[in-house]
Amino acid sequence: TPLNNTKYILEKAQTIYDENDTPIQTIGTITDITAQKSAELKIAKQNEDLKNLNATKDKFFSIMSHDLKNAFTSILGLSELMIKDYEKLSKDDRIEFARLIHQTSKNTFALLENLLQWARTQNGNIPFSPQKHNLSLVVDACYEVLKNQALLKNVELKNNVPPYIFIHADIEMLKTIIRNIASNAIKFTRNNGVVNINANISNNQVEISVIDNGIGMDDKTKNSLFNLAESKSKKGTSGEMGTGLGLILCKEFILKHGGSINVESQVNKGTSISFTIPVA
């Protein structure tokens, strides 16, 4: 490219023939078209950026108009029924209605949290402050937040991270990464399933793996996970809703740490999502 001091040259040539149709001379021109090519590449990149921006905007408004609207419609409908039929409802029904409202509110809050964090990353306004942390304790803190979600499906959460592993990471970003990936694992794991978090050190990086024995996914779904334009919400094994935004946010945070993310999955056997973070 022009940025690497590559020159773009346009060559033209014309051969002149005599009356016997024998070539006697070739006239050629060489034109430096680097500036023109540079402009074309710049326009192509701007078009691609604009396409991605439009996809981002469309995804954002889709989430706002569909997922948030549905969540609040559910909360309003349940609370209205409770107010209207409170005296007629049994104690168990009241508890169940309250549980549903609470769970929907938690899911909506998590969605809003992801939306706000994602919007801040798009504007470059999210702070990045990596420090030394004990990974096992970070996983414990994340599991504490996720335990109610797991209990609803009797999914066992296992922290297999050795206590001696320390990572160099932004604590809030790392928690967001682990919570989102582990929450997704619970979402797509059947009742009485298991979600494991493992970790090992290799080449000054810590590889963290979130492994479930859930429903898995096909290659088409796997390949669209981190593409905002293609990523689609899919219901979990108990009908849980989502937006597909969480994993996209995770990838951005992982790249911010100089890491990478990898997904392996088999339909009806489970999924393993691994990512790397610098070792402390």
HUTADA-V211740 format. One record per backbone hydrogen bond with DSSP energy under -0.5 kcal/mol. CO is the residue of the C=O (numbers start at 1). NH is the residue of the N-H. If there is no record, write none. Layout:
BEGIN
co=(CO & CO)
nh=(NH & NH)
END
This chain:
BEGIN
co=(1 & 1 & 2 & 7 & 8 & 9 & 10 & 12 & 14 & 16 & 16 & 18 & 21 & 22 & 25 & 26 & 27 & 29 & 31 & 31 & 33 & 34 & 35 & 36 & 37 & 38 & 39 & 40 & 41 & 42 & 43 & 44 & 45 & 46 & 47 & 48 & 49 & 50 & 51 & 52 & 53 & 54 & 55 & 56 & 57 & 58 & 59 & 60 & 61 & 62 & 62 & 63 & 64 & 66 & 67 & 68 & 69 & 70 & 71 & 72 & 73 & 74 & 75 & 76 & 77 & 78 & 79 & 80 & 81 & 82 & 85 & 85 & 90 & 91 & 92 & 93 & 94 & 95 & 96 & 97 & 98 & 99 & 100 & 101 & 102 & 103 & 104 & 105 & 106 & 107 & 108 & 109 & 110 & 111 & 112 & 113 & 114 & 115 & 116 & 117 & 118 & 119 & 120 & 120 & 120 & 121 & 131 & 133 & 133 & 134 & 135 & 136 & 137 & 138 & 139 & 140 & 141 & 142 & 143 & 146 & 147 & 148 & 149 & 150 & 150 & 150 & 151 & 153 & 156 & 156 & 157 & 158 & 158 & 162 & 164 & 165 & 165 & 166 & 167 & 167 & 169 & 169 & 170 & 171 & 172 & 173 & 174 & 175 & 176 & 177 & 178 & 179 & 180 & 181 & 182 & 183 & 184 & 186 & 187 & 188 & 190 & 193 & 194 & 195 & 196 & 197 & 198 & 200 & 202 & 204 & 205 & 205 & 206 & 206 & 207 & 208 & 209 & 209 & 210 & 211 & 212 & 215 & 218 & 219 & 220 & 221 & 221 & 222 & 224 & 226 & 227 & 227 & 236 & 240 & 244 & 245 & 246 & 247 & 248 & 249 & 250 & 251 & 252 & 253 & 254 & 254 & 255 & 260 & 262 & 264 & 266 & 266 & 270 & 271 & 272 & 272 & 273 & 274 & 275 & 277 & 278)
nh=(4 & 6 & 5 & 9 & 33 & 11 & 31 & 29 & 27 & 24 & 25 & 21 & 23 & 18 & 16 & 28 & 14 & 12 & 10 & 33 & 37 & 38 & 39 & 40 & 41 & 42 & 43 & 44 & 45 & 46 & 47 & 48 & 49 & 50 & 51 & 52 & 53 & 54 & 55 & 56 & 57 & 58 & 59 & 60 & 61 & 62 & 63 & 64 & 65 & 66 & 67 & 68 & 69 & 70 & 71 & 72 & 73 & 74 & 75 & 76 & 77 & 78 & 79 & 80 & 81 & 82 & 83 & 84 & 85 & 86 & 88 & 89 & 94 & 95 & 96 & 97 & 98 & 99 & 100 & 101 & 102 & 103 & 104 & 105 & 106 & 107 & 108 & 109 & 110 & 111 & 112 & 113 & 114 & 115 & 116 & 117 & 118 & 119 & 120 & 121 & 122 & 123 & 124 & 125 & 126 & 124 & 169 & 135 & 167 & 138 & 139 & 140 & 141 & 142 & 143 & 144 & 145 & 146 & 147 & 150 & 151 & 152 & 153 & 153 & 154 & 155 & 154 & 192 & 158 & 195 & 159 & 160 & 197 & 165 & 166 & 135 & 136 & 280 & 133 & 169 & 131 & 171 & 174 & 175 & 176 & 177 & 178 & 179 & 180 & 181 & 182 & 183 & 184 & 185 & 186 & 187 & 188 & 189 & 237 & 215 & 193 & 156 & 213 & 158 & 211 & 160 & 209 & 207 & 205 & 279 & 202 & 207 & 208 & 277 & 200 & 275 & 198 & 211 & 273 & 196 & 271 & 268 & 222 & 223 & 224 & 224 & 225 & 225 & 227 & 228 & 230 & 231 & 239 & 236 & 248 & 249 & 250 & 251 & 252 & 253 & 254 & 255 & 256 & 257 & 257 & 259 & 258 & 276 & 274 & 272 & 269 & 270 & 266 & 212 & 264 & 274 & 210 & 262 & 208 & 206 & 168)
END
